[in-house]
Amino acid sequence: MQLNRLDHVNVVTSNLDAMVAWYTDILGMESGARPSFPFPGAWMYAGEHAVLHLVGADDEPKSIDPKIEHFAISANGLGELVARLDERGIEFGMNTVPDFPIIQVNVHDCDGNHIHIDFHADELTDALRARLDF
């Protein structure tokens, strides 16, 4: 057996419509094809891949404390994302990864889930460098 890549993250939410809107507006994902499960949800696509599966819950989801601190998505367009976050007044942090050419933008979705979006360090401009947390 050989593992290839992480396929998707499954997130339960009592704010399905708001979460779909957030991932569409902020990260540019698209809601797309999803099996006809007997419960509400949305599959959010990055290109051809449904990387985020949202499952709608009537009440606040019961946590089973899965110990997941964040999930990460690689991307291009660091300046565009920072401008979009600034424009919408969304707080975020930005840092480098020691010994790797990676810039991480750390943000929380409207349910409070921590996501970091990873960009190649080549996208770091002098103006953005001044905004690094570390």
C-alpha positions in Angstrom: 0.0 0.0 0.0 1.1 3.5 -0.7 -0.8 6.6 0.5 -1.0 9.4 -2.1 -2.5 12.5 -0.5 -5.1 13.7 2.0 -8.4 13.5 0.1 -10.7 15.8 2.1 -11.6 17.2 5.5 -15.1 16.6 6.9 -16.6 19.4 9.0 -19.9 19.3 10.8 -21.6 22.6 11.1 -24.9 24.1 12.3 -24.2 27.1 10.0 -24.2 25.3 6.6 -25.2 28.2 4.4 -22.8 30.6 6.1 -19.9 28.1 5.8 -20.6 27.6 2.1 -20.6 31.3 1.6 -17.4 31.8 3.6 -15.4 29.2 1.8 -16.8 30.5 -1.6 -16.2 34.2 -0.9 -12.9 34.0 1.1 -11.1 31.0 -0.3 -12.7 30.9 -3.7 -13.9 27.3 -3.4 -17.0 26.2 -5.3 -19.9 24.1 -4.0 -20.2 21.2 -6.4 -21.4 17.7 -7.0 -22.2 15.7 -3.9 -23.8 12.3 -3.4 -27.5 12.4 -2.4 -26.9 11.6 1.2 -30.0 11.7 3.4 -28.6 14.6 5.4 -27.8 18.2 4.4 -24.3 19.2 3.3 -22.1 20.6 0.7 -18.9 19.5 -1.0 -16.5 22.4 -1.5 -14.1 22.1 -4.4 -10.6 23.4 -5.0 -10.3 22.9 -8.8 -11.4 19.3 -9.5 -11.2 18.0 -6.0 -13.8 18.2 -3.3 -11.4 19.0 -0.5 -13.9 20.0 2.1 -17.1 18.1 3.0 -19.5 20.1 5.0 -22.2 18.2 6.9 -25.2 20.2 8.2 -26.4 19.6 11.8 -29.6 20.9 13.3 -28.0 21.9 16.5 -24.5 22.8 17.5 -22.4 19.7 16.7 -21.4 17.6 19.6 -17.6 17.5 19.8 -15.8 14.2 20.1 -12.6 16.2 20.6 -10.8 14.9 17.6 -7.6 16.8 18.5 -7.3 18.5 15.1 -5.8 21.9 15.5 -6.0 22.9 11.9 -6.2 21.8 8.3 -4.0 23.3 5.5 -4.5 24.1 1.9 -1.7 25.0 -0.6 -2.5 27.9 -2.9 -1.2 30.6 -5.2 -2.1 34.3 -5.0 -0.8 35.4 -1.5 -1.3 39.1 -2.2 -4.9 38.5 -3.5 -5.9 36.5 -0.4 -4.4 39.1 2.0 -6.2 41.9 0.1 -9.5 39.9 0.3 -9.1 39.3 4.1 -8.3 43.0 4.7 -11.2 44.1 2.5 -13.6 42.0 4.5 -12.1 42.9 7.9 -11.1 39.2 8.7 -8.3 38.9 11.2 -5.4 36.6 10.2 -1.8 35.9 11.0 1.0 35.3 8.5 4.3 33.6 9.2 7.2 31.8 7.5 8.1 28.2 8.1 11.7 27.8 9.3 14.0 26.1 6.8 11.2 25.7 4.2 10.1 28.2 1.5 6.6 28.4 2.8 4.4 31.4 3.9 1.4 30.5 6.0 -1.7 32.6 6.3 -3.6 31.5 9.4 -7.3 32.3 9.5 -10.5 31.0 11.2 -13.7 30.3 9.3 -17.1 31.5 10.5 -17.4 28.4 12.8 -14.0 29.0 14.3 -12.1 26.2 12.5 -8.4 27.1 12.1 -7.1 26.9 8.5 -3.7 27.8 7.2 -3.2 28.5 3.6 0.3 27.8 2.4 2.1 29.8 -0.3 5.5 29.5 -1.8 7.9 32.1 -0.3 8.5 33.5 -3.8 5.1 35.3 -3.4 6.3 37.3 -0.4 6.7 41.0 -1.4 8.3 43.6 0.7 4.9 45.0 1.6 3.7 41.6 2.8 7.0 40.9 4.6 6.3 43.8 6.9 3.1 42.0 8.0 4.7 38.7 9.0 4.1 37.6 12.6 7.5 35.7 12.5 
